[in-house]
Amino acid sequence: MRKRLHKRLTTLAELITLEVALAGLFFLLAFGVFFYLTRIVFVQHSAAFDDWAFAQMDALRAAAPRLTAWVRGITFFASMPFLVAAALLIPGFLLWRQQRREALMVFLAVVGATLFNQLLKLHFQRTRPGSALIPQPGLSFPSGHAMIGSSLYAALAWLAWRHGQRGLAVGLLVWAALIGLTRVYLHVHYATDVTAGFAAGVVWMLVLRIILRWRKGLGQPG
C-alpha cells in the first residue's frame, strides 16, 4: 500500500513541470475571465462591451457589405455539422496512423466541450440577441462556436506544434478567434458570449491535457 502511494506521489511530482505550471497559470486566468464576465452580464447587467462590439461590427458591415457572405462561410467551420464530422473523421485518421493518444485528445476536445457548453448554457439561460442576421436556435452564453471551435482548433494546433509546424499551429488559433468574431458580426451572440466561450474552451482544454498527461504518467495505454 505504501509503495503504491509512494509511486503515485512520485509520478505526481514528475508531472509538475514548467508545462503544468504554465497550464495552471492559464487555467486561473481563463477561469478568472469567465467568472468576471458572469458578474458583468448576470449581476451588473452591463451591456457596454456588447453594445460597443455590435457597433464596430455594424460599421464594418456597412463599409463592406460583401463581407457578410464570407463571414457566413467562415462561421460554418465551427457549426455542429462540421464539428460532428471533425470529431469522427480526424480521430479516425489519427487511429489509422496509430496515434491513439492524439485521436483520443481530439475526440474528447470536441465531445467534452460540447457537453460542458450545453451545461453552461442551461445554467445561465441567456437568450440570444434579437437582431440576428441568420436564424439561430438555442441559448446564448457561452458561445458554442467559440468554446467548442476553440477546443477543436487548439487540439489541432497542439498536434501541429508537436510536429514542428509552428506557423500552422498559430494559424489554427487565429482561425478559431476569427470564427468567434463572426458570431458577433452576425449578431447571433453577444461579445461577452464569445469571450466567455473562448475562456471556457481554454479551461476545458487545459483540464483535458492534464488528465491525459496524468493518465500517461500512470502508465496506462493511450
KACOR-V686606 format. One record per residue. N is the residue number from 1. RES is the residue in three letters. NEAR is the number of other ideal C-beta (glycine too) atoms within 10 Angstrom. Layout:
N:RES:NEAR
N:RES:NEAR
This chain:
1:MET:5
2:ARG:6
3:LYS:7
4:ARG:8
5:LEU:9
6:HIS:10
7:LYS:12
8:ARG:12
9:LEU:10
10:THR:11
11:THR:14
12:LEU:13
13:ALA:9
14:GLU:10
15:LEU:15
16:ILE:10
17:THR:11
18:LEU:7
19:GLU:12
20:VAL:17
21:ALA:10
22:LEU:11
23:ALA:18
24:GLY:13
25:LEU:11
26:PHE:14
27:PHE:17
28:LEU:12
29:LEU:13
30:ALA:20
31:PHE:15
32:GLY:11
33:VAL:17
34:PHE:20
35:PHE:12
36:TYR:14
37:LEU:22
38:THR:17
39:ARG:10
40:ILE:18
41:VAL:21
42:PHE:13
43:VAL:8
44:GLN:9
45:HIS:7
46:SER:12
47:ALA:14
48:ALA:9
49:PHE:15
50:ASP:20
51:ASP:12
52:TRP:11
53:ALA:19
54:PHE:18
55:ALA:10
56:GLN:14
57:MET:19
58:ASP:13
59:ALA:10
60:LEU:15
61:ARG:17
62:ALA:8
63:ALA:8
64:ALA:10
65:PRO:9
66:ARG:7
67:LEU:12
68:THR:16
69:ALA:8
70:TRP:11
71:VAL:20
72:ARG:14
73:GLY:10
74:ILE:14
75:THR:23
76:PHE:12
77:PHE:18
78:ALA:28
79:SER:15
80:MET:12
81:PRO:8
82:PHE:14
83:LEU:21
84:VAL:13
85:ALA:11
86:ALA:22
87:ALA:20
88:LEU:12
89:LEU:11
90:ILE:20
91:PRO:23
92:GLY:13
93:PHE:13
94:LEU:19
95:LEU:14
96:TRP:9
97:ARG:10
98:GLN:8
99:GLN:15
100:ARG:13
101:ARG:12
102:GLU:22
103:ALA:19
104:LEU:17
105:MET:22
106:VAL:24
107:PHE:19
108:LEU:19
109:ALA:28
110:VAL:21
111:VAL:16
112:GLY:17
113:ALA:28
114:THR:20
115:LEU:12
116:PHE:19
117:ASN:24
118:GLN:14
119:LEU:10
120:LEU:20
121:LYS:19
122:LEU:9
123:HIS:11
124:PHE:16
125:GLN:10
126:ARG:19
127:THR:9
128:ARG:18
129:PRO:19
130:GLY:6
131:SER:10
132:ALA:13
133:LEU:14
134:ILE:11
135:PRO:6
136:GLN:16
137:PRO:5
138:GLY:11
139:LEU:18
140:SER:24
141:PHE:25
142:PRO:30
143:SER:31
144:GLY:26
145:HIS:28
146:ALA:29
147:MET:29
148:ILE:32
149:GLY:30
150:SER:31
151:SER:32
152:LEU:26
153:TYR:26
154:ALA:24
155:ALA:25
156:LEU:22
157:ALA:23
158:TRP:19
159:LEU:19
160:ALA:19
161:TRP:15
162:ARG:10
163:HIS:10
164:GLY:9
165:GLN:14
166:ARG:11
167:GLY:9
168:LEU:15
169:ALA:20
170:VAL:13
171:GLY:14
172:LEU:22
173:LEU:18
174:VAL:12
175:TRP:18
176:ALA:24
177:ALA:15
178:LEU:15
179:ILE:23
180:GLY:26
181:LEU:19
182:THR:24
183:ARG:28
184:VAL:23
185:TYR:23
186:LEU:21
187:HIS:19
188:VAL:23
189:HIS:30
190:TYR:26
191:ALA:22
192:THR:25
193:ASP:29
194:VAL:28
195:THR:24
196:ALA:30
197:GLY:31
198:PHE:23
199:ALA:23
200:ALA:28
201:GLY:30
202:VAL:22
203:VAL:22
204:TRP:24
205:MET:27
206:LEU:21
207:VAL:14
208:LEU:19
209:ARG:19
210:ILE:16
211:ILE:13
212:LEU:16
213:ARG:15
214:TRP:14
215:ARG:14
216:LYS:14
217:GLY:14
218:LEU:12
219:GLY:8
220:GLN:8
221:PRO:7
222:GLY:11
